[in-house]
Structure formats: structure tokens, C-alpha cells
């Protein structure tokens, strides 16, 4: 791209979408692979206070809402395909080798490897789910089958394991290796069988549920799980109810998705007649840093599996997400939720957060 055109495009995007969007998109469009150390510093380190204020406050709130309305027109499957169907081999270039988990790990010690931290996370989720042979269990957004394999290793019951996904490449990956019951379904809009599942769980999936879909979706899940059944959720959400500038910039990597607040999720869970037994908060930053430098170390493998554009795009996305969490705009939560056998008539006692990692 001609330098003048590049500069003109940067100015245009800054005016319309804000400096965060414009700056990140300029880095993504670089023709050569980004210098990883320099890009990490440029994105994650604070800028001059005046520029920081502009980055966090422009465009104004009412314009952000209009932009998000416009950007959220595509269907869910288009956004999922845009992000997850880049290439299975591309994701293998930076995720952990044992699970291929694309979600926050539990780093507790300075010497923890990514594999250590993801194994700890997997075991934590498995304990919250407590799967047993004969139980009908549904995973939403199974990724590359990490948790399905772990649950199956405990229950030995593949027939009663089910999963819904919108990633065609992940379905192909599953068929080649494990052949779990993985259906191509939009887990937000699909009709669930009534009181069919003993347990439902999701890992890094609820981020794709748009704000207006949260309440009806949680009621669908409540209707799909048996009385006394359990729902386990691992995801991140916003610290407050406002639409941050980062929501606009986030469309560069997750088109069609918009985050909601922790308060809104808790309210939707309760309004669906479900009880939050426990939820914990976790730190995403060590995982993001590990992914970033894994991707940088495996640059040639990643580019061969996809291309320079995708390599730069994911470097910018991971570093930008690190900054997003470092600014305190969101947190990662794990919820253990139950469906009461009889709806409680007494007010719910607030659940205290556990800061586990």
C-alpha cells in the first residue's frame, strides 16, 4: 500500500472508529511480519496521558453504540469462521501441546509452563463439572475437543457426550482424531431438548453471546438441563455496563461479538431460575503473554499454516487483549450453576468471589 494511502486510511479510521482501532489495524496491515518485541511494547505499554485519554474515550459513547449496531449485523457463524477457521495448524503454533486450549490458564507459580497452567485449569473445570458415567453432558463450543477428551477419560462414556460448534475446521479436526458427537449448530439460536442434559458446560464461548441474547439464551439452558443438574461456564466479561472503546477495536478480531458485564450475566442466570453456587476470578495476562511469544517463536510455522496477515493479526490481537485486561476492563470468571429441583422461595444469598489465580 502506498504510504500516502496508508496515512489517509489511518486518519479516516481514527476519525470514524477511534485511535485504538486505527492504530491496531495499521499494524495488522504491515506487509512484513511484525517485530514481536517491538509490537508488544507498542501495544501493551502506556502512552502519553493525553493520548491515553483520547484512546479510551474516542469515539464518544453514542457513536460507539451506533458503530456496534452496524458491526453486529453479521450472523454468528460468520464471526466464528473469520476467527477460528484460519487453520488448525496455525493455532497449534502457539497453544499448549497437550490440550490446545484457547482460553485462560491457571498460572500460580513463576516457573509454571503453559502446559502446567492449562492442566491445572482443566482439572479445576473437571472438578466443577464432576462428570459421571451415564450422565448426558453437553459442551458448547468444544474447540479442538480438549475438555471432551478429559471428560471421556473420567466417564468412559462417549455415547452420552454431545457438543455444538460453528467451526467447520474444528469439526474436521475432531472427525480425524476423536470422532466425538460434534454437531454444527449455533448454540445461541438452536432449540435445545427439554430437560435432557444432566450437565452443560462451556469454555470461552459466552463471550460470543451478544447482550440482547443473554437472557433468552440462559433461559434456554435452564430449560435444557434436568432439575438438580449443573451448568459450568468459563468466560470473560466486562467490569461495568458501559460499551468501552475496546468493543469497537475488538471487531478487528472477533467480528459480530460484543461483551456484556458481570452484573448482567449474574442477573440473567438468576432470572432463568438458576442458582450460582460458586464463581471464581482468574488472571488472563500470563496466558496471553505465553501465547504471544509462542507465536513469535514459531513465526515460520504460523505463516506457513496461514499467511503474514493472519500472523500479524493474531500478534496484534493477543497483545491488544493483554492491554485490555491490564487496563482492568474485564475479568475471567468460572461459574458453577445449578438448577434447583424446586424453585427457591427465599431470596438468594449473594455469592462471594474466590480469587484463585
C-alpha positions as CSV (number, residue, x, y, z in Angstrom):
1,X,0.0,0.0,0.0
2,X,1.3,3.5,-0.9
3,X,2.4,5.4,2.2
4,X,0.1,8.3,1.4
5,X,-2.9,5.9,1.1
6,X,-1.9,4.2,4.3
7,X,-1.7,7.5,6.2
8,X,-5.1,8.7,4.7
9,X,-6.7,5.4,5.8
10,X,-5.2,5.8,9.3
11,X,-6.7,9.3,9.6
12,X,-10.1,8.1,8.3
13,X,-10.2,5.2,10.7
14,X,-9.1,7.3,13.6
15,X,-12.0,9.8,13.0
16,X,-14.6,7.1,12.4
17,X,-13.6,4.2,14.6
18,X,-11.2,5.8,17.1
19,X,-7.4,5.8,17.6
20,X,-7.3,2.3,19.1
21,X,-9.0,0.7,16.1
22,X,-6.9,2.7,13.6
23,X,-3.6,2.0,15.3
24,X,-4.1,-1.7,15.7
25,X,-5.4,-2.1,12.1
26,X,-2.3,-0.2,10.8
27,X,-0.1,-2.8,12.5
28,X,-2.2,-5.7,11.1
29,X,-1.8,-4.3,7.6
30,X,2.0,-4.2,7.6
31,X,3.3,-6.4,4.7
32,X,6.2,-8.0,6.6
33,X,6.0,-10.0,9.8
34,X,5.9,-7.7,12.8
35,X,8.9,-7.4,15.0
36,X,7.4,-9.2,18.0
37,X,9.3,-7.5,20.8
38,X,8.7,-4.0,19.4
39,X,5.0,-4.7,18.7
40,X,4.5,-6.0,22.2
41,X,5.9,-2.8,23.7
42,X,4.0,-0.5,21.3
43,X,0.7,-2.1,22.2
44,X,1.0,-3.1,25.9
45,X,2.9,-0.1,27.4
46,X,1.0,3.0,28.4
47,X,1.2,6.0,26.1
48,X,1.3,9.7,27.0
49,X,-1.6,10.6,29.3
50,X,-3.3,12.8,26.8
51,X,-3.1,10.1,24.1
52,X,-4.3,7.5,26.6
53,X,-7.4,9.7,27.4
54,X,-8.1,10.0,23.7
55,X,-7.6,6.2,23.2
56,X,-10.1,5.3,26.0
57,X,-12.7,8.0,25.2
58,X,-13.0,8.4,21.5
59,X,-15.3,7.8,19.7
60,X,-17.9,9.2,22.1
61,X,-20.3,6.7,23.7
62,X,-23.3,7.4,21.5
63,X,-21.2,6.9,18.3
64,X,-19.8,3.7,19.8
65,X,-23.3,2.4,20.1
66,X,-24.1,3.2,16.5
67,X,-20.9,1.6,15.3
68,X,-21.5,-1.5,17.3
69,X,-25.1,-1.7,16.0
70,X,-23.6,-1.6,12.5
71,X,-20.8,-4.1,13.2
72,X,-23.1,-6.6,14.8
73,X,-25.2,-7.2,11.7
74,X,-23.4,-10.4,10.6
75,X,-24.6,-13.7,11.8
76,X,-22.7,-15.6,14.5
77,X,-21.3,-18.2,12.1
78,X,-19.5,-15.6,10.0
79,X,-17.6,-14.2,13.0
80,X,-16.7,-17.7,14.2
81,X,-15.5,-18.7,10.8
82,X,-13.5,-15.5,10.5
83,X,-11.6,-16.2,13.7
84,X,-11.4,-19.9,14.4
85,X,-11.3,-21.3,10.9
86,X,-8.0,-19.7,9.9
87,X,-6.2,-23.0,10.2
88,X,-5.9,-25.8,12.8
89,X,-2.2,-25.9,12.3
90,X,-2.0,-22.1,12.9
91,X,-3.5,-22.5,16.4
92,X,-1.1,-25.4,17.0
93,X,1.8,-23.0,16.6
94,X,1.1,-21.1,19.8
95,X,-1.4,-23.0,22.0
96,X,-0.3,-25.6,24.6
97,X,0.6,-29.0,23.1
98,X,-1.5,-31.3,25.4
99,X,-4.9,-29.7,25.2
100,X,-4.9,-27.0,22.6
101,X,-6.8,-24.8,25.0
102,X,-7.8,-21.4,23.6
103,X,-8.8,-20.0,27.0
104,X,-7.3,-18.6,30.2
105,X,-4.9,-21.0,32.0
106,X,-4.2,-21.0,35.8
107,X,-0.6,-19.7,36.3
108,X,0.1,-19.9,40.0
109,X,3.9,-20.1,40.2
110,X,6.7,-18.2,38.4
111,X,8.1,-21.4,36.8
112,X,4.8,-22.7,35.5
113,X,4.8,-23.6,31.8
114,X,1.8,-23.1,29.6
115,X,1.2,-26.9,29.8
116,X,1.3,-26.8,33.6
117,X,-1.2,-23.9,33.8
118,X,-3.6,-25.4,31.3
119,X,-3.5,-28.8,33.0
120,X,-4.4,-27.0,36.3
121,X,-7.2,-25.2,34.6
122,X,-8.6,-28.4,33.0
123,X,-8.6,-30.2,36.4
124,X,-10.3,-27.2,38.0
125,X,-13.1,-27.3,35.4
126,X,-13.4,-31.0,35.7
127,X,-13.8,-30.7,39.4
128,X,-16.6,-28.1,39.0
129,X,-18.3,-30.3,36.4
130,X,-17.9,-33.6,38.3
131,X,-18.9,-35.8,35.3
132,X,-20.2,-39.4,35.9
133,X,-20.8,-42.4,33.6
134,X,-24.4,-42.4,32.2
135,X,-24.9,-38.6,32.5
136,X,-25.9,-36.8,29.4
137,X,-23.3,-34.0,29.1
138,X,-23.3,-31.2,26.5
139,X,-20.3,-28.9,25.7
140,X,-20.9,-25.7,23.9
141,X,-18.1,-24.6,21.6
142,X,-15.8,-27.6,22.2
143,X,-12.8,-26.2,20.3
144,X,-10.4,-29.0,19.4
145,X,-12.0,-31.4,21.8
146,X,-9.8,-30.7,24.8
147,X,-12.4,-31.0,27.5
148,X,-14.4,-33.7,25.7
149,X,-11.3,-35.9,25.9
150,X,-10.8,-35.2,29.5
151,X,-14.4,-35.8,30.5
152,X,-14.4,-39.0,28.4
153,X,-11.2,-40.2,30.3
154,X,-13.2,-40.0,33.5
155,X,-16.6,-41.4,32.4
156,X,-15.6,-43.8,29.6
157,X,-18.9,-42.9,28.1
158,X,-18.6,-41.3,24.6
159,X,-22.2,-42.0,23.7
160,X,-23.6,-39.5,26.2
161,X,-21.2,-36.8,25.4
162,X,-22.5,-34.1,23.0
163,X,-21.2,-30.8,21.6
164,X,-22.3,-27.9,19.4
165,X,-20.0,-25.7,17.4
166,X,-19.9,-23.3,14.4
167,X,-16.3,-24.1,13.4
168,X,-16.1,-26.3,10.4
169,X,-12.4,-26.8,10.7
170,X,-12.7,-27.9,14.4
171,X,-15.4,-30.4,13.4
172,X,-13.0,-31.8,10.7
173,X,-10.2,-31.9,13.3
174,X,-12.5,-33.9,15.6
175,X,-13.5,-36.4,13.0
176,X,-10.0,-37.1,12.0
177,X,-8.8,-37.8,15.6
178,X,-11.5,-38.5,18.2
179,X,-14.9,-38.5,16.5
180,X,-16.9,-37.2,19.4
181,X,-20.5,-36.3,18.8
182,X,-19.9,-32.8,17.5
183,X,-22.8,-31.0,15.7
184,X,-22.6,-27.9,13.5
185,X,-25.2,-25.8,15.4
186,X,-25.5,-22.2,16.6
187,X,-25.7,-22.8,20.3
188,X,-27.4,-19.4,20.8
189,X,-30.3,-19.7,18.4
190,X,-30.8,-23.5,18.4
191,X,-33.7,-25.2,20.1
192,X,-32.5,-27.4,23.0
193,X,-34.3,-30.6,24.1
194,X,-36.3,-30.1,27.2
195,X,-34.7,-31.3,30.5
196,X,-32.5,-33.6,28.5
197,X,-29.0,-32.9,29.8
198,X,-27.6,-33.7,33.3
199,X,-24.8,-31.2,32.8
200,X,-23.9,-28.4,30.3
201,X,-20.5,-26.6,30.2
202,X,-18.7,-24.1,28.0
203,X,-15.2,-22.8,28.0
204,X,-14.5,-19.4,26.4
205,X,-17.8,-19.4,24.5
206,X,-20.1,-17.0,26.3
207,X,-18.0,-14.1,25.0
208,X,-19.8,-14.6,21.7
209,X,-23.3,-14.1,23.1
210,X,-24.5,-10.6,22.3
211,X,-26.1,-8.6,25.1
212,X,-29.6,-8.9,23.8
213,X,-29.3,-12.7,23.6
214,X,-28.0,-13.3,27.1
215,X,-31.4,-13.5,28.9
216,X,-33.2,-15.7,26.4
217,X,-30.1,-18.0,26.0
218,X,-29.7,-18.6,29.7
219,X,-33.4,-19.5,29.9
220,X,-32.8,-22.0,27.0
221,X,-30.0,-23.6,29.0
222,X,-32.1,-23.6,32.1
223,X,-34.8,-25.5,30.2
224,X,-32.4,-27.9,28.7
225,X,-30.8,-29.1,31.9
226,X,-32.6,-31.5,34.3
227,X,-33.7,-30.4,37.7
228,X,-30.8,-30.8,40.0
229,X,-28.5,-30.6,37.0
230,X,-25.4,-28.4,36.6
231,X,-24.0,-25.7,34.3
232,X,-20.4,-24.8,34.3
233,X,-19.2,-21.7,32.5
234,X,-15.7,-20.3,31.9
235,X,-15.6,-16.9,30.1
236,X,-14.6,-13.2,30.5
237,X,-16.9,-10.3,30.7
238,X,-16.8,-6.5,31.2
239,X,-16.3,-4.9,34.6
240,X,-19.2,-2.5,34.1
241,X,-22.3,-1.9,31.9
242,X,-20.9,0.7,29.5
243,X,-19.7,0.0,26.0
244,X,-15.9,0.7,26.0
245,X,-13.9,1.9,23.1
246,X,-12.2,-1.5,23.0
247,X,-15.5,-3.0,21.9
248,X,-15.1,-1.3,18.5
249,X,-11.4,-2.3,18.2
250,X,-12.4,-5.8,19.1
251,X,-14.3,-6.2,15.8
252,X,-11.0,-6.5,14.1
253,X,-10.5,-9.9,15.5
254,X,-13.9,-11.0,16.8
255,X,-16.4,-9.6,14.2
256,X,-20.0,-9.9,15.3
257,X,-19.3,-10.4,19.1
258,X,-19.9,-7.9,21.9
259,X,-19.1,-8.4,25.6
260,X,-21.5,-7.8,28.4
261,X,-21.0,-7.0,32.1
262,X,-20.5,-9.4,35.0
263,X,-23.6,-7.9,36.6
264,X,-25.7,-8.6,33.6
265,X,-24.6,-12.2,33.4
266,X,-25.4,-12.8,37.1
267,X,-28.8,-11.2,36.7
268,X,-29.6,-13.3,33.6
269,X,-28.6,-16.5,35.4
270,X,-30.8,-15.7,38.4
271,X,-33.7,-14.6,36.2
272,X,-33.5,-18.0,34.4
273,X,-34.3,-19.6,37.8
274,X,-30.8,-20.9,38.3
275,X,-28.5,-20.7,41.4
276,X,-24.9,-19.6,41.3
277,X,-23.2,-21.9,43.7
278,X,-19.8,-20.6,43.3
279,X,-17.7,-18.5,40.9
280,X,-14.0,-17.6,40.8
281,X,-12.0,-14.9,39.1
282,X,-8.7,-15.6,37.2
283,X,-5.9,-13.6,35.6
284,X,-5.7,-13.9,31.8
285,X,-2.5,-11.9,31.3
286,X,0.1,-14.7,31.9
287,X,-1.7,-16.9,29.3
288,X,-1.8,-14.1,26.7
289,X,1.8,-13.4,27.2
290,X,2.7,-17.1,26.8
291,X,0.7,-17.3,23.6
292,X,2.2,-14.2,22.1
293,X,5.8,-15.3,22.5
294,X,5.0,-18.8,21.4
295,X,3.5,-17.4,18.2
296,X,6.6,-15.2,17.7
297,X,9.0,-18.1,18.3
298,X,7.0,-20.2,15.8
299,X,6.6,-17.5,13.2
300,X,7.6,-19.5,10.2
301,X,5.2,-22.4,11.1
302,X,2.4,-19.9,11.7
303,X,2.9,-18.1,8.4
304,X,3.1,-21.4,6.5
305,X,-0.1,-22.5,8.1
306,X,-1.9,-19.3,7.3
307,X,-0.1,-16.1,6.0
308,X,1.7,-13.0,7.1
309,X,-1.6,-11.1,7.5
310,X,-3.0,-13.7,10.0
311,X,0.3,-13.8,11.8
312,X,0.3,-10.1,12.3
313,X,-3.4,-10.0,13.1
314,X,-3.1,-12.5,15.9
315,X,0.0,-10.9,17.4
316,X,-1.9,-7.6,17.5
317,X,-5.0,-9.3,18.9
318,X,-3.2,-11.1,21.7
319,X,-1.1,-8.1,22.7
320,X,-4.2,-5.9,22.5
321,X,-6.2,-8.3,24.7
322,X,-3.4,-8.3,27.2
323,X,-3.7,-4.5,27.4
324,X,-7.5,-4.8,27.7
325,X,-7.1,-6.9,30.8
326,X,-4.2,-4.9,32.1
327,X,-6.4,-1.8,32.0
328,X,-9.0,-3.7,34.2
329,X,-11.8,-3.5,31.6
330,X,-12.7,-7.2,32.0
331,X,-12.0,-10.3,34.1
332,X,-12.2,-14.1,33.6
333,X,-14.8,-15.9,35.7
334,X,-15.8,-19.5,36.2
335,X,-19.3,-20.2,37.3
336,X,-20.7,-23.3,38.9
337,X,-24.5,-23.1,38.5
338,X,-27.3,-25.5,39.5
339,X,-30.9,-25.9,38.5
340,X,-32.9,-26.3,41.7
341,X,-35.3,-29.3,41.9
342,X,-37.9,-26.9,43.4
343,X,-37.5,-23.2,42.7
344,X,-36.4,-21.5,45.9
345,X,-38.9,-19.2,47.6
346,X,-36.4,-17.4,49.6
347,X,-34.1,-14.6,48.3
348,X,-30.7,-15.8,47.0
349,X,-27.7,-15.2,49.3
350,X,-25.0,-13.3,47.4
351,X,-22.1,-15.5,46.3
352,X,-18.6,-14.4,47.4
353,X,-16.0,-14.4,44.7
354,X,-12.9,-16.6,45.0
355,X,-9.7,-15.2,43.6
356,X,-8.0,-18.4,42.7
357,X,-5.4,-17.2,40.2
